[in-house]
């Protein structure tokens, strides 16, 4: 914190406020955890069979629990090795994606048919990859 304050006082051009990072990361996480499950829920409601459709809050909770592997990754991220940081982030993302697929695929496959299951799976995979890459390049 003192280094940030010194950079601010020194009129350093590279100074960026941590508050701006916190605001932008909060907006990004809110978007991801609300709108990705909302898109999936809408796809299921519009094209699903109508039997045993998952509730929106179930989808949000599965997405939330799927990001638990990122908590130990944060601690491992303190090690000052660029290669190790990428490995830790990709491993946490992979474990998270496996959990997400395990919990969601059965439920989504019950509600959707053929092409719609593939669309939902691709959307979940692509959004997860975008999340991981955005985390790395924008916030970490």
C-alpha positions in Angstrom: 0.0 0.0 0.0 2.9 2.4 0.8 4.4 1.7 -2.6 1.1 2.6 -4.3 0.9 5.8 -2.3 4.5 6.7 -3.1 3.9 6.0 -6.8 0.8 8.3 -6.6 2.8 11.1 -4.9 5.7 10.7 -7.4 3.3 11.3 -10.3 4.3 8.0 -11.8 2.5 7.5 -15.2 2.0 3.8 -14.6 0.0 4.4 -11.4 -3.4 2.7 -11.4 -5.6 2.7 -8.5 -6.4 -0.6 -6.8 -10.0 0.7 -6.4 -10.4 0.7 -10.2 -9.2 -2.9 -10.4 -11.6 -3.9 -7.7 -14.5 -2.1 -9.4 -13.8 -3.6 -12.8 -13.3 -7.1 -11.4 -16.5 -6.9 -9.4 -18.4 -5.9 -12.5 -16.8 -8.7 -14.5 -17.6 -11.4 -11.8 -21.1 -10.1 -11.4 -21.6 -10.3 -15.2 -20.2 -13.8 -15.4 -22.0 -15.3 -12.4 -25.4 -13.8 -13.3 -25.6 -13.7 -17.1 -23.9 -17.0 -18.1 -26.3 -19.0 -16.0 -29.1 -16.8 -17.1 -28.3 -17.5 -20.8 -28.1 -21.2 -20.1 -31.4 -21.1 -18.1 -33.1 -19.1 -21.0 -31.8 -21.6 -23.5 -33.3 -24.5 -21.5 -36.6 -22.7 -21.0 -36.9 -21.8 -24.7 -35.8 -25.0 -26.3 -36.1 -27.6 -23.5 -38.7 -30.3 -23.1 -40.2 -28.6 -20.0 -39.7 -31.6 -17.8 -37.5 -31.4 -14.8 -36.0 -28.0 -15.9 -33.3 -26.8 -13.5 -34.1 -23.7 -11.5 -32.0 -20.5 -12.2 -30.6 -20.5 -8.7 -29.4 -24.1 -9.1 -27.4 -23.0 -12.2 -26.0 -20.0 -10.3 -25.0 -22.2 -7.3 -23.3 -24.7 -9.5 -21.3 -22.0 -11.2 -20.4 -20.5 -7.8 -19.2 -23.9 -6.4 -17.3 -24.7 -9.6 -15.0 -21.8 -8.8 -13.8 -23.2 -5.4 -10.6 -24.5 -7.0 -9.5 -20.9 -7.7 -9.3 -20.2 -3.9 -6.2 -22.4 -3.4 -4.9 -21.1 -6.7 -4.8 -17.6 -5.3 -2.4 -18.7 -2.6 -0.2 -20.6 -5.2 -0.3 -17.5 -7.4 1.9 -15.7 -4.9 4.9 -17.8 -6.1 6.9 -15.5 -8.4 7.2 -17.8 -11.4 5.4 -16.8 -14.6 5.2 -20.4 -15.9 4.0 -21.7 -12.5 1.3 -19.0 -12.4 0.0 -20.1 -15.8 0.1 -23.7 -14.8 -1.8 -23.0 -11.5 -4.4 -20.9 -13.3 -5.0 -23.5 -16.0 -5.1 -26.3 -13.5 -7.7 -24.5 -11.4 -9.7 -23.7 -14.5 -9.5 -27.3 -15.6 -10.7 -28.6 -12.3 -13.4 -26.0 -12.3 -14.5 -27.0 -15.8 -14.6 -30.7 -14.9 -16.8 -30.0 -11.9 -19.0 -27.7 -14.0 -19.4 -30.4 -16.7 -20.0 -33.1 -14.2 -22.8 -31.2 -12.4 -24.3 -29.6 -15.4 -24.1 -32.0 -18.3 -26.5 -34.5 -16.9 -29.1 -31.9 -16.0 -28.8 -30.1 -19.3 -28.9 -33.3 -21.3 -32.2 -34.2 -19.6 -33.8 -30.9 -20.6 -32.3 -30.3 -24.1 -32.0 -32.4 -27.2 -29.3 -33.0 -29.8 -28.1 -29.7 -31.2 -29.2 -27.6 -28.2 -27.0 -29.8 -25.8 -24.0 -29.1 -28.0 -24.8 -25.4 -28.1 -25.1 -25.2 -24.3 -21.9 -27.2 -23.9 -19.9 -25.0 -26.3 -21.2 -21.9 -24.6 -20.2 -23.2 -21.2 -16.7 -24.1 -22.4 -16.1 -20.9 -24.3 -17.3 -18.7 -21.5 -15.2 -20.6 -19.0 -12.1 -20.1 -21.2 -12.9 -16.4 -21.7 -13.2 -16.1 -17.9 -9.8 -17.7 -17.3 -8.0 -15.7 -20.0 -9.6 -12.5 -18.8 -8.6 -13.3 -15.2 -5.0 -13.7 -16.3 -4.6 -10.8 -18.7 -6.8 -8.2 -17.0 -6.7 -8.9 -13.2 -3.7 -11.1 -12.3 
